[in-house]
């Protein structure tokens, strides 16, 4: 087995891998083709060289009767060349030389079969015819009188081993050739598929390239109507549908953009009008805010003065209440004076009565002194003085009584006046209280008005600020509307550059509508 591996080492070194990616050495090991088998094959070489041409003649005779195989050979000379090549190849087999030359010849045979399309069934059939002929001749030779190898008598075991070696080598040769055929056929199939795919790719790329060029040129009327491979027909149909949809969409966008442009013109005019009205409103609101601020200041000042008036009324009310209390105290004092005057009058009455009694006593004393004569003159003088004193005391008591009576009447008059003054002061206090309530109501109302005006003023200021901001926003919106109109015109111009395969009537109508809408709007205004 070592010699066999050494003989196939050259083939393995020169052939990195066959069609089945297995080395010939591994194949021979698996088929159990060993050194004795190679020796037996070499011993069969004379019979093979003698009988192989006859076996090939049988094969080519069968080939001529089979149209499926006959078509691979153009003439008898072609068959003769093929027969010579096969004899040379069998020469290597019968010599047991499975080296790199043998492998190259097998690969060449497999590649030729793959190139011309000779299927393995005919190759195997040809081997069957040739092998059948060789086996029969080897068996006949083994039963001859001289034996298979000239030893004098037939040896069954030796013949069987030689036939087994022949069959295994033939199977090895078919395995290698068919593996190469399969690999080459697969490679040829893949190459054909690659070329077909490449051809289709070029065709499809050309079709799509033309279509893309039309789209780049803004021509949406172009469709892919050329010879399209079946695998790409649905894609081309989808592309055509997409182009038609795109053209329809572009047309709708053009119409919509025209309407938007007309609406944008109206919006621009309305924005200009709104800007002017907002500007006037802002100026009026600013004046209103200034006037309202003046009113607020006036109401605030009135509120302060109402507060001061309320405080003044409150002070007056307190003073009036204090005056009432003074009057009540004065009335009480007058009553006390009246009572004192009455007591004094009573005392004066007693004094008058004493004076009267004293006068009577003095008169009696004078009478008694007169009766006494000279002895009673001094006593008479005293009695006269006492009588005069009593008379003067009585006169003084009467005068004092008159004064007290007049003082009582005056006190009564004063009490009456003081009572009337107290009642007047109570009325004044009541009216001052009522006035204070009115002033307080006025103060509350003034405060509420002041607060309301402050809130209104704040609201108006906020409205003023909001109006100013709205005016600024309206100016910005107006500028944006002008810019939008310019952009819409630019977009509309870009859209009209597309050729969608329709007449320009729609675009013209859209443009006309855009030109008429502002005029209609102004006429309606």
C-alpha positions as CSV (number, residue, x, y, z in Angstrom):
1,X,0.0,0.0,0.0
2,X,3.0,2.3,0.6
3,X,4.2,1.9,-3.0
4,X,0.7,2.7,-4.2
5,X,0.6,6.0,-2.2
6,X,4.1,6.8,-3.5
7,X,2.9,6.3,-7.1
8,X,-0.1,8.5,-6.6
9,X,1.9,11.2,-4.6
10,X,2.9,13.0,-7.8
11,X,-0.8,13.2,-8.8
12,X,-1.8,14.6,-5.5
13,X,1.0,17.2,-5.5
14,X,0.1,18.4,-9.0
15,X,-3.7,18.2,-8.5
16,X,-4.7,20.2,-5.4
17,X,-8.3,18.9,-5.6
18,X,-10.5,17.1,-8.1
19,X,-14.2,17.7,-8.9
20,X,-15.3,15.9,-5.7
21,X,-12.5,17.5,-3.7
22,X,-10.9,14.1,-2.9
23,X,-7.5,13.0,-3.9
24,X,-7.0,10.0,-6.0
25,X,-5.1,8.4,-3.2
26,X,-8.1,8.5,-0.9
27,X,-10.3,7.1,-3.7
28,X,-7.9,4.2,-4.2
29,X,-7.6,3.5,-0.5
30,X,-11.4,3.5,-0.2
31,X,-11.8,1.1,-3.2
32,X,-9.0,-1.1,-1.7
33,X,-6.9,-0.8,-4.9
34,X,-3.5,-2.0,-3.5
35,X,-0.1,-3.0,-5.0
36,X,-1.1,-6.6,-5.8
37,X,-4.1,-5.2,-7.7
38,X,-1.8,-3.0,-9.8
39,X,0.4,-6.1,-10.5
40,X,-2.7,-8.0,-11.6
41,X,-3.7,-5.1,-13.9
42,X,-0.2,-5.0,-15.4
43,X,-0.5,-8.8,-16.1
44,X,-3.7,-8.2,-17.9
45,X,-2.1,-5.5,-20.1
46,X,-1.4,-7.9,-23.1
47,X,-5.1,-9.1,-23.2
48,X,-6.4,-5.5,-22.8
49,X,-4.2,-4.2,-25.6
50,X,-5.3,-7.0,-27.8
51,X,-9.0,-7.0,-27.0
52,X,-9.6,-3.3,-26.3
53,X,-9.9,-2.2,-30.0
54,X,-12.5,-5.0,-30.5
55,X,-14.5,-3.8,-27.5
56,X,-14.3,-0.3,-28.7
57,X,-15.5,-1.4,-32.1
58,X,-18.6,-2.9,-30.4
59,X,-19.2,0.3,-28.6
60,X,-18.9,2.5,-31.7
61,X,-21.1,0.1,-33.6
62,X,-23.8,0.5,-30.9
63,X,-23.1,4.3,-31.0
64,X,-23.8,4.5,-34.7
65,X,-27.2,2.9,-34.1
66,X,-28.1,5.4,-31.3
67,X,-29.1,8.9,-32.6
68,X,-28.9,10.3,-29.1
69,X,-25.1,9.6,-29.0
70,X,-24.3,9.6,-32.8
71,X,-24.9,13.4,-32.9
72,X,-21.8,14.0,-30.8
73,X,-19.5,12.7,-33.6
74,X,-19.5,14.5,-36.9
75,X,-17.7,11.8,-39.0
76,X,-15.9,8.4,-39.0
77,X,-12.6,10.3,-38.7
78,X,-13.9,11.9,-35.5
79,X,-14.8,8.5,-34.2
80,X,-11.4,7.2,-35.1
81,X,-9.7,10.0,-33.2
82,X,-11.8,9.3,-30.2
83,X,-11.0,5.6,-30.4
84,X,-7.3,6.3,-30.6
85,X,-7.5,8.6,-27.5
86,X,-9.4,5.9,-25.6
87,X,-6.7,3.3,-26.5
88,X,-4.0,5.6,-25.2
89,X,-6.0,6.3,-22.0
90,X,-6.5,2.5,-21.4
91,X,-2.8,2.0,-21.9
92,X,-2.2,4.0,-18.7
93,X,-4.9,2.0,-16.9
94,X,-3.5,-1.3,-17.9
95,X,-0.1,-0.2,-16.9
96,X,-1.3,0.7,-13.4
97,X,0.0,4.3,-13.8
98,X,-2.4,6.5,-11.8
99,X,-0.1,9.5,-11.7
100,X,-0.6,13.2,-12.7
101,X,-0.6,12.3,-16.5
102,X,-3.4,9.9,-15.8
103,X,-5.3,12.5,-13.7
104,X,-4.9,15.2,-16.4
105,X,-6.2,12.8,-19.1
106,X,-9.2,11.9,-17.0
107,X,-9.9,15.6,-16.3
108,X,-9.6,16.3,-20.0
109,X,-12.1,13.5,-20.9
110,X,-14.6,14.8,-18.2
111,X,-14.3,18.4,-19.5
112,X,-14.8,17.3,-23.1
113,X,-17.9,15.3,-22.2
114,X,-19.2,18.2,-20.2
115,X,-18.5,20.7,-23.0
116,X,-20.2,18.6,-25.7
117,X,-23.1,17.6,-23.4
118,X,-22.4,13.8,-23.3
119,X,-24.4,12.6,-20.4
120,X,-22.8,10.1,-17.9
121,X,-25.3,7.4,-18.9
122,X,-23.7,7.1,-22.4
123,X,-20.2,7.1,-20.8
124,X,-21.1,4.4,-18.4
125,X,-22.9,2.5,-21.1
126,X,-19.7,2.6,-23.3
127,X,-17.6,1.3,-20.3
128,X,-20.2,-1.5,-19.8
129,X,-19.8,-2.7,-23.4
130,X,-16.0,-2.5,-23.4
131,X,-15.7,-4.0,-19.9
132,X,-18.1,-6.8,-20.9
133,X,-15.9,-7.7,-23.8
134,X,-12.7,-7.6,-21.8
135,X,-14.2,-9.8,-19.0
136,X,-15.4,-12.4,-21.4
137,X,-12.0,-12.5,-23.1
138,X,-10.2,-12.7,-19.8
139,X,-12.4,-15.6,-18.6
140,X,-11.9,-17.4,-21.9
141,X,-8.2,-17.0,-21.5
142,X,-8.3,-18.3,-18.0
143,X,-10.0,-21.5,-19.0
144,X,-7.6,-22.1,-21.9
145,X,-5.2,-25.0,-21.6
146,X,-2.3,-22.7,-20.8
147,X,-4.1,-20.8,-18.1
148,X,-4.6,-17.1,-17.8
149,X,-0.9,-16.3,-17.3
150,X,0.5,-19.3,-19.0
151,X,0.9,-21.5,-15.9
152,X,-0.6,-24.6,-17.5
153,X,-4.0,-24.9,-15.8
154,X,-6.7,-22.4,-14.9
155,X,-6.7,-20.8,-11.4
156,X,-10.1,-19.6,-10.4
157,X,-8.9,-17.4,-7.4
158,X,-6.3,-15.8,-9.5
159,X,-8.8,-15.0,-12.3
160,X,-11.3,-13.6,-9.9
161,X,-8.7,-11.3,-8.3
162,X,-7.6,-10.1,-11.7
163,X,-11.1,-9.4,-12.8
164,X,-11.8,-7.6,-9.4
165,X,-8.7,-5.4,-9.9
166,X,-9.8,-4.6,-13.5
167,X,-13.4,-3.7,-12.4
168,X,-12.1,-1.5,-9.5
169,X,-9.7,0.4,-11.8
170,X,-12.5,0.9,-14.3
171,X,-14.8,2.1,-11.6
172,X,-12.1,4.5,-10.4
173,X,-11.6,5.8,-13.9
174,X,-15.4,6.3,-14.3
175,X,-15.6,7.9,-10.8
176,X,-12.9,10.5,-11.7
177,X,-14.3,11.2,-15.2
178,X,-17.9,11.5,-14.0
179,X,-16.9,13.7,-11.0
180,X,-15.0,16.0,-13.4
181,X,-18.1,16.0,-15.7
182,X,-20.4,16.9,-12.9
183,X,-18.1,19.6,-11.7
184,X,-17.6,21.0,-15.2
185,X,-21.3,20.8,-15.9
186,X,-22.1,22.6,-12.7
187,X,-19.4,25.2,-13.5
188,X,-20.8,25.5,-17.0
189,X,-24.3,25.8,-15.7
190,X,-23.3,28.5,-13.2
191,X,-21.3,30.3,-15.9
192,X,-24.3,30.1,-18.2
193,X,-26.5,31.4,-15.5
194,X,-24.1,34.1,-14.7
195,X,-23.9,35.2,-18.3
196,X,-27.7,35.0,-18.6
197,X,-28.0,37.1,-15.4
198,X,-25.4,39.5,-16.7
199,X,-27.1,39.8,-20.0
200,X,-30.5,40.4,-18.3
201,X,-28.8,42.8,-15.9
202,X,-27.4,44.8,-18.8
203,X,-30.7,44.8,-20.6
204,X,-32.6,45.8,-17.5
205,X,-30.0,48.4,-16.5
206,X,-30.3,49.8,-20.0
207,X,-34.1,50.0,-19.7
208,X,-34.0,51.5,-16.2
209,X,-31.1,53.8,-17.2
210,X,-33.2,55.2,-20.0
211,X,-36.2,55.5,-17.7
212,X,-34.1,57.2,-15.0
213,X,-32.6,59.6,-17.7
214,X,-36.1,60.5,-18.7
215,X,-37.1,61.1,-15.1
216,X,-34.0,63.2,-14.6
217,X,-35.1,65.2,-17.7
218,X,-38.5,65.7,-16.0
219,X,-40.2,63.6,-18.7
220,X,-42.9,61.5,-16.9
221,X,-44.5,60.5,-20.2
222,X,-41.9,57.8,-20.8
223,X,-42.7,54.2,-20.0
224,X,-40.7,51.0,-20.1
225,X,-42.2,49.2,-23.2
226,X,-39.1,47.5,-24.6
227,X,-38.3,43.7,-24.5
228,X,-38.1,43.0,-20.8
229,X,-37.1,39.7,-19.3
230,X,-39.9,37.8,-17.7
231,X,-38.3,38.0,-14.2
232,X,-38.4,41.8,-14.5
233,X,-41.7,42.3,-16.3
234,X,-43.7,42.8,-13.1
235,X,-41.0,45.3,-11.8
236,X,-41.3,47.2,-15.1
237,X,-45.0,47.2,-14.9
238,X,-44.8,48.5,-11.3
239,X,-42.4,51.1,-12.5
240,X,-44.7,52.2,-15.3
241,X,-47.6,52.3,-12.8
242,X,-45.5,54.3,-10.4
243,X,-44.6,56.8,-13.1
244,X,-48.2,57.1,-14.2
245,X,-49.2,57.6,-10.5
246,X,-46.4,60.1,-10.1
247,X,-47.5,62.0,-13.2
248,X,-51.1,62.0,-11.9
249,X,-49.8,63.2,-8.6
250,X,-47.7,65.9,-10.2
251,X,-50.7,67.0,-12.2
252,X,-52.9,67.1,-9.0
253,X,-50.1,69.0,-7.2
254,X,-49.9,71.5,-10.0
255,X,-53.6,72.1,-9.8
256,X,-53.6,72.2,-6.0
257,X,-50.6,74.5,-6.0
258,X,-52.4,76.9,-8.4
259,X,-55.4,77.0,-6.1
260,X,-53.0,77.5,-3.1
261,X,-51.3,80.3,-5.0
262,X,-54.7,81.9,-5.6
263,X,-55.7,81.4,-2.0
264,X,-52.3,82.7,-0.9
265,X,-52.9,85.9,-2.9
266,X,-56.2,86.4,-1.1
267,X,-54.5,85.7,2.2
268,X,-51.8,88.2,1.4
269,X,-54.4,90.9,0.6
270,X,-56.3,90.0,3.7
271,X,-53.1,90.1,5.7
272,X,-52.3,93.5,4.4
273,X,-55.8,94.7,5.3
274,X,-55.5,93.1,8.7
275,X,-52.2,94.7,9.3
276,X,-53.6,98.2,8.6
277,X,-56.7,97.6,10.7
278,X,-54.6,96.2,13.5
279,X,-52.3,99.2,13.3
280,X,-55.3,101.6,13.6
281,X,-56.8,99.5,16.4
282,X,-53.5,99.6,18.2
283,X,-53.3,103.4,18.0
284,X,-56.9,103.8,19.1
285,X,-56.4,101.4,22.0
286,X,-53.2,103.2,23.0
287,X,-55.3,106.5,23.1
288,X,-58.0,104.7,25.1
289,X,-55.4,103.4,27.5
290,X,-54.1,107.0,28.1
291,X,-57.6,108.4,28.6
292,X,-58.5,105.6,30.9
293,X,-55.3,106.1,32.9
294,X,-56.3,109.8,33.4
295,X,-59.8,108.8,34.5
296,X,-58.2,106.3,36.9
297,X,-56.0,109.0,38.3
298,X,-59.0,111.3,38.8
299,X,-61.1,108.6,40.4
300,X,-58.2,107.7,42.6
301,X,-57.9,111.4,43.7
302,X,-61.6,111.6,44.3
303,X,-61.3,108.4,46.4
304,X,-58.6,110.1,48.5
305,X,-60.8,113.2,48.9
306,X,-63.8,111.0,49.8
307,X,-61.6,109.3,52.5
308,X,-60.7,112.7,53.9
309,X,-64.3,113.9,53.8
310,X,-65.3,110.7,55.6
311,X,-62.7,111.3,58.2
312,X,-63.9,115.0,58.6
313,X,-67.6,113.8,59.0
314,X,-66.4,111.3,61.5
315,X,-64.7,114.0,63.5
316,X,-67.8,116.3,63.2
317,X,-69.9,113.4,64.5
318,X,-67.7,112.9,67.5
319,X,-67.6,116.6,68.2
320,X,-71.4,116.8,67.9
321,X,-71.8,113.9,70.2
322,X,-69.4,115.6,72.7
323,X,-71.4,118.8,72.4
324,X,-74.6,116.9,73.2
325,X,-73.0,115.5,76.2
326,X,-71.9,119.1,77.3
327,X,-75.5,120.3,76.7
328,X,-76.8,117.4,78.8
329,X,-74.4,118.4,81.5
330,X,-75.4,122.0,81.2
331,X,-79.1,121.0,81.5
332,X,-78.2,119.1,84.6
333,X,-76.4,122.1,86.0
334,X,-79.3,124.4,85.2
335,X,-81.6,122.0,87.0
336,X,-79.3,122.1,90.0
337,X,-79.2,125.9,89.9
338,X,-83.0,125.9,89.7
339,X,-83.2,123.6,92.8
340,X,-80.7,125.9,94.6
341,X,-82.7,129.0,93.6
342,X,-85.8,127.4,95.2
343,X,-83.9,126.6,98.4
344,X,-82.6,130.2,98.5
345,X,-86.1,131.5,98.0
346,X,-87.3,129.5,100.9
347,X,-84.5,130.8,103.1
348,X,-85.3,134.4,102.0
349,X,-88.9,133.8,102.9
350,X,-87.8,132.7,106.4
351,X,-85.6,135.9,106.6
352,X,-88.5,138.0,105.5
353,X,-90.7,136.5,108.1
354,X,-88.0,137.1,110.7
355,X,-87.8,140.7,109.6
356,X,-91.5,141.0,109.9
357,X,-91.5,139.5,113.4
358,X,-88.6,141.7,114.3
359,X,-90.5,144.8,113.1
360,X,-93.5,143.8,115.2
361,X,-91.3,143.4,118.2
362,X,-89.6,146.7,117.6
363,X,-93.0,148.3,117.3
364,X,-94.2,146.7,120.5
365,X,-90.9,147.8,122.2
366,X,-91.5,151.5,121.0
367,X,-95.0,151.3,122.5
368,X,-93.7,150.1,125.7
369,X,-90.9,152.7,125.7
370,X,-93.5,155.4,125.2
371,X,-95.4,154.2,128.1
372,X,-92.3,154.3,130.2
373,X,-91.7,158.0,129.4
374,X,-88.3,159.4,129.9
375,X,-87.1,156.2,131.4
376,X,-87.9,154.3,128.2
377,X,-86.4,156.9,125.8
378,X,-83.2,155.0,125.3
379,X,-85.0,151.8,124.8
380,X,-87.3,153.5,122.4
381,X,-84.3,154.6,120.3
382,X,-83.0,151.1,120.2
383,X,-86.4,149.8,119.3
384,X,-86.6,152.4,116.5
385,X,-83.2,151.2,115.2
386,X,-84.2,147.6,115.4
387,X,-87.4,148.4,113.5
388,X,-85.6,150.2,110.8
389,X,-83.1,147.4,110.6
390,X,-85.9,144.9,110.3
391,X,-87.5,147.0,107.7
392,X,-84.3,147.2,105.7
393,X,-83.8,143.4,106.1
394,X,-87.3,142.8,104.9
395,X,-86.8,145.2,102.0
396,X,-83.5,143.5,101.1
397,X,-85.1,140.0,101.5
398,X,-87.9,141.1,99.1
399,X,-85.4,142.4,96.6
400,X,-83.3,139.3,96.9
401,X,-86.5,137.2,96.4
402,X,-87.4,139.2,93.3
403,X,-83.9,138.6,92.0
404,X,-84.0,134.9,92.8
405,X,-87.5,134.7,91.1
406,X,-86.2,136.5,88.0
407,X,-83.0,134.2,88.1
408,X,-85.3,131.1,88.4
409,X,-87.3,132.3,85.4
410,X,-84.1,132.9,83.5
411,X,-82.8,129.5,84.6
412,X,-86.0,128.0,83.4
413,X,-85.6,129.8,80.1
414,X,-82.0,128.7,80.0
415,X,-83.0,125.1,80.7
416,X,-85.6,125.3,77.9
417,X,-83.0,126.7,75.5
418,X,-80.4,124.1,76.6
419,X,-83.0,121.3,76.1
420,X,-83.8,122.7,72.7
421,X,-80.0,122.9,72.0
422,X,-79.6,119.3,73.1
423,X,-82.4,118.2,70.8
424,X,-80.9,120.2,67.9
425,X,-77.5,118.7,68.6
426,X,-79.1,115.2,68.6
427,X,-80.7,115.9,65.3
428,X,-77.3,117.2,64.1
429,X,-75.6,114.1,65.3
430,X,-78.2,111.9,63.6
431,X,-77.8,113.8,60.4
432,X,-74.0,113.8,60.7
433,X,-74.2,110.0,61.2
434,X,-76.5,109.7,58.1
435,X,-74.1,111.9,56.3
436,X,-71.2,109.7,57.4
437,X,-73.1,106.7,56.1
438,X,-73.5,108.4,52.8
439,X,-69.9,109.5,52.7
440,X,-68.9,105.9,53.7
441,X,-71.1,104.6,50.8
442,X,-69.5,107.1,48.5
443,X,-66.1,106.1,49.8
444,X,-66.8,102.4,49.2
445,X,-68.2,103.1,45.7
446,X,-65.2,105.3,44.9
447,X,-62.8,102.5,46.1
448,X,-64.7,100.0,44.1
449,X,-64.7,102.3,41.1
450,X,-61.0,102.9,41.6
451,X,-60.3,99.2,41.8
452,X,-62.4,98.5,38.8
453,X,-60.8,101.2,36.9
454,X,-57.4,99.9,37.9
455,X,-58.4,96.5,36.7
456,X,-59.8,97.9,33.5
457,X,-56.7,100.0,33.1
458,X,-54.5,96.9,33.6
459,X,-56.7,94.9,31.1
460,X,-56.5,97.7,28.6
461,X,-52.7,97.8,29.0
462,X,-52.6,94.1,28.5
463,X,-54.9,94.5,25.5
464,X,-52.6,97.3,24.3
465,X,-49.5,95.1,24.6
466,X,-51.3,92.2,23.0
467,X,-52.5,94.4,20.2
468,X,-49.0,95.7,19.7
469,X,-47.7,92.1,19.7
470,X,-50.5,91.2,17.3
471,X,-49.6,94.1,15.1
472,X,-46.0,92.8,15.0
473,X,-47.2,89.3,14.4
474,X,-49.4,90.5,11.6
475,X,-46.5,92.3,10.0
476,X,-44.4,89.1,10.3
477,X,-47.4,87.1,8.9
478,X,-47.7,89.5,6.0
479,X,-44.0,89.2,5.3
480,X,-44.3,85.4,5.5
481,X,-47.3,85.4,3.3
482,X,-45.4,87.4,0.7
483,X,-42.5,84.9,0.9
484,X,-45.0,82.0,0.7
485,X,-46.5,83.5,-2.4
486,X,-43.0,83.7,-4.0
487,X,-42.2,80.1,-3.0
488,X,-45.5,78.9,-4.3
489,X,-44.8,80.6,-7.6
490,X,-41.3,79.0,-7.7
491,X,-42.7,75.5,-6.8
492,X,-45.4,75.9,-9.4
493,X,-42.7,76.8,-12.0
494,X,-40.7,73.8,-11.0
495,X,-43.7,71.5,-11.3
496,X,-44.6,72.8,-14.7
497,X,-41.2,71.8,-15.9
498,X,-42.3,68.2,-15.8
499,X,-43.7,66.6,-19.0
500,X,-46.6,64.5,-17.8
501,X,-47.9,63.8,-21.3
502,X,-50.9,66.1,-21.0
503,X,-51.9,69.4,-22.6
504,X,-51.1,72.6,-20.8
505,X,-54.7,73.6,-20.6
506,X,-55.0,72.6,-16.9
507,X,-52.0,74.7,-16.0
508,X,-53.3,77.6,-18.0
509,X,-56.7,77.3,-16.3
510,X,-55.0,77.2,-12.9
511,X,-53.0,80.2,-13.7
512,X,-56.0,82.1,-15.0
513,X,-57.9,81.2,-11.9
514,X,-55.1,82.5,-9.8
515,X,-55.1,85.8,-11.7
516,X,-58.9,86.2,-11.4
517,X,-59.3,85.3,-7.7
518,X,-57.8,88.5,-6.3
519,X,-59.9,90.6,-8.6
520,X,-63.0,88.7,-7.7
521,X,-62.2,89.1,-4.1
522,X,-61.6,92.8,-4.5
523,X,-64.9,93.1,-6.4
524,X,-66.7,91.3,-3.7
525,X,-65.1,93.6,-1.2
